[in-house]
């Protein structure tokens, strides 16, 4: 199968995954007592986050979380950190990762990156169209997934 013939089905998957993730996130927020407006405030304009998986690990106090993150063209995810490691796989487009103390890294679809626990970073869609990443987090259970950096 050529890469070009795969693109439409991948976009179709991303659209379905985003819709399913949004529905699951809204349901989880309601069950947890959060209002839909609080859920919307957690989303940065131009970025869509779809929760795909959350599961306890065999290591006490740790969990794995997978999120599909879609970026509109030119959008920058604010500087932030996580209470554990993040493994990024770029699904679509071109994203630039800027980790404090390191030179920027530009990744295209099919490439990955490891971000160490607590590493402050930001991400920008530097391509001409939509971009998306599959973010896998190995984090401390019960802590906020992301903390905005000053």
Protein Blocks (a to p, Z undefined) as FASTA:
>chain_A
ZZklmmmmmmmmmmmmmmmmmmmmmmmmmmnopafklmmmmpcghiacddfbdcddfbeh
iacddddddddehiacdddddebddddddfbhjdddddehiacddddehiacdddehiac
ddddfbfbdcdddddddddehiafbdcdZZ
